[in-house]
Amino acid sequence: MLSIAKCAVSSCPEHAATGSDRCLRHSDSPEELKRAASVLLLQSREHERLNLSGMSFSGLDLSEHKFSSCLFSQIDLRGVAFRRCSFTLCFFDFAEITDCAFGESKIMYTVFAGSKIVQSDFSGCDLLHTNMNGVDCLDTKFDDSDLYFSRFIAAHLTSVSFIDCNLKKVYFSAAQLSQVSFKYSNYEEAEFREDPILP
C-alpha cells in the first residue's frame, strides 16, 4: 500500500503532490511545484513515496538513482536518463515517455500500463514482474534484458526489439506486434495466446 497523503480537497480522490498538501490539479502554484520537484530529484539519489503525477521533465540525468513506492502517473518525460537506476513498486501508468534511457536498471513490480513509450532504451535491464499492459511502444529496445513474468497484454509494439532476452512467462496475449524482433530470445517460453488470462 502506498502511504502518500490524499489531496486536501475533500472531494478529490488523488494523492497530494510532493511538496504540497494538494494534488497538482488543485495546487495554487503548479509550476512552482514542478520546479521544486526538479530540484528535489537532483539533490538526492534515493527517493521514496514521491508523487510527481502529471508533471513534465526534460533533459534530466537521474542515472544511478533509487525510486521506491513512487507515483509518476500521467508524467511527461523527454530525454531523461535513468541509467542504472532501481525502481520498486512505482507507477508510470498513462505516462508519455520519449527518448529516455533506462539501460541497466533494475525495475520490479512497476506499472507502465497505458503509457506511450517512444524511441527509448531499456537494454540490459532486469525488468521483472512489471506491467506493460496496453502500452503503445515505438522504436524502443529491450535487448539483453531479463523480463521474467512481465506483461505486455494488449500492447501495441512497433519496431521494438527483444534481442537476447529472457522472456520466460512473459505475456504478449492480444498484443499487436509489427516489426518486433525476438532474435536469440527464448520466445517459446513466452505466452502469445489470444484468450483471456485467468488467475
C-alpha positions in Angstrom: 0.0 0.0 0.0 1.3 3.5 -0.9 1.4 5.7 2.2 1.1 9.0 0.3 -1.3 11.6 1.7 -4.5 12.3 -0.1 -5.3 15.7 -1.7 -6.6 18.2 0.9 -9.6 19.0 -1.3 -12.1 16.6 0.4 -13.9 15.7 -2.9 -10.6 14.8 -4.7 -9.6 11.2 -4.8 -6.0 12.0 -5.9 -2.8 11.9 -3.8 -1.1 15.1 -2.8 1.8 16.2 -5.0 5.2 16.1 -3.4 5.8 19.4 -1.7 2.1 20.2 -1.3 -1.0 19.2 0.6 -2.9 19.2 -2.7 -2.7 17.3 -6.0 -1.2 19.1 -8.9 -4.6 20.0 -10.4 -5.8 21.7 -7.2 -2.4 23.4 -6.4 -2.3 27.2 -6.4 1.2 27.1 -7.9 1.6 24.0 -10.1 4.6 25.5 -11.9 6.4 26.1 -8.7 5.7 22.6 -7.6 7.3 21.3 -10.8 10.4 23.5 -10.4 10.8 22.3 -6.8 10.4 18.7 -7.9 13.2 19.1 -10.4 15.5 20.4 -7.7 14.5 17.6 -5.3 15.2 15.0 -7.9 18.7 16.3 -8.4 19.5 16.9 -4.7 19.3 13.2 -3.7 19.8 9.8 -5.3 17.2 8.0 -3.1 13.5 8.8 -3.5 10.6 7.2 -1.6 6.9 7.9 -1.9 7.2 10.8 -4.4 4.1 11.9 -6.2 5.1 13.6 -9.4 1.9 12.7 -11.3 1.0 14.9 -14.2 4.3 16.8 -14.1 6.8 17.3 -17.1 10.5 16.8 -17.0 13.1 17.0 -19.8 16.8 16.6 -20.1 17.4 15.4 -16.5 20.2 13.0 -15.7 18.9 10.8 -12.9 21.3 7.9 -13.5 22.0 5.6 -10.5 19.0 6.9 -8.5 16.8 4.7 -6.5 13.0 5.0 -6.5 10.6 3.2 -4.3 6.8 3.4 -4.0 6.6 6.5 -6.2 3.7 7.8 -8.3 4.6 9.1 -11.8 1.1 8.7 -13.3 0.5 10.7 -16.5 4.0 12.1 -16.2 5.7 13.5 -19.4 9.3 12.5 -19.6 11.5 13.7 -22.6 15.2 12.9 -22.9 15.6 11.8 -19.3 18.4 9.5 -18.3 17.6 6.7 -15.8 20.6 4.5 -16.5 21.5 2.0 -13.8 18.5 3.1 -11.6 16.4 1.0 -9.3 12.6 1.1 -9.4 10.4 -0.9 -7.0 6.6 -0.6 -6.9 6.5 2.6 -9.0 3.6 3.7 -11.2 4.2 5.2 -14.7 0.6 4.5 -15.8 -0.6 6.6 -18.8 2.8 8.3 -19.0 4.4 9.9 -22.1 8.0 8.6 -22.3 10.1 9.9 -25.2 13.8 9.4 -25.9 14.5 8.2 -22.4 17.3 5.8 -21.3 16.6 3.1 -18.7 19.6 1.0 -19.6 21.0 -1.5 -17.0 18.2 -0.6 -14.5 16.5 -2.9 -12.0 12.7 -2.5 -12.4 10.5 -4.6 -10.3 6.7 -4.7 -9.6 6.4 -1.4 -11.6 3.5 -0.3 -13.8 3.7 1.3 -17.2 0.2 0.3 -18.2 -1.4 2.6 -20.8 1.7 4.6 -21.4 3.2 5.8 -24.7 6.9 4.9 -25.0 8.8 6.2 -28.0 12.5 5.9 -29.0 13.5 4.8 -25.6 16.1 2.2 -24.4 15.5 -0.5 -21.7 18.6 -2.5 -22.8 20.4 -4.6 -20.1 17.6 -4.2 -17.6 16.1 -6.6 -15.0 12.5 -5.8 -15.8 10.7 -8.3 -13.5 7.0 -8.7 -12.7 6.3 -5.4 -14.4 3.1 -4.3 -16.0 3.4 -3.1 -19.6 -0.2 -3.9 -20.4 -1.8 -1.7 -23.1 1.4 0.3 -23.8 1.9 2.0 -27.2 5.6 1.4 -27.8 7.5 2.6 -30.8 11.2 2.3 -31.8 12.2 1.0 -28.4 14.8 -1.5 -27.3 14.6 -4.1 -24.5 17.8 -6.0 -25.7 19.8 -8.1 -23.3 17.1 -7.8 -20.6 15.5 -10.2 -18.2 11.7 -9.7 -18.4 10.6 -12.6 -16.3 6.9 -12.7 -15.5 6.3 -9.2 -17.1 3.1 -8.4 -19.1 2.6 -6.8 -22.5 -1.1 -7.8 -22.7 -3.0 -5.8 -25.4 0.1 -3.7 -26.1 0.9 -2.1 -29.4 4.6 -2.8 -30.2 6.0 -1.3 -33.4 9.7 -1.5 -34.3 10.6 -2.9 -30.9 13.5 -5.3 -30.2 13.8 -8.0 -27.6 17.1 -9.4 -28.7 18.8 -12.0 -26.5 16.2 -11.5 -23.7 14.8 -13.8 -21.1 11.1 -14.0 -22.0 10.1 -16.8 -19.6 6.5 -16.4 -18.6 6.2 -13.0 -20.3 2.7 -12.5 -21.6 2.1 -10.9 -25.1 -1.6 -12.0 -25.2 -3.7 -9.9 -27.5 -0.7 -7.7 -28.3 -0.3 -6.2 -31.8 3.2 -6.8 -33.0 4.8 -5.1 -36.0 8.5 -5.4 -36.9 9.3 -6.9 -33.5 12.5 -8.9 -33.1 12.9 -11.8 -30.7 16.3 -12.8 -32.1 18.3 -15.1 -29.7 15.5 -14.9 -27.1 13.6 -17.8 -25.6 10.3 -16.6 -27.1 8.9 -20.2 -27.0 8.7 -19.7 -23.2 6.6 -16.6 -23.6 2.8 -16.6 -23.9 1.1 -15.3 -27.1 -2.4 -16.8 -26.8 -5.4 -14.7 -27.6 -7.9 -16.0 -25.0 -8.4 -14.1 -21.7 -5.8 -14.6 -18.9 -7.4 -16.2 -15.9 -5.8 -16.2 -12.4 
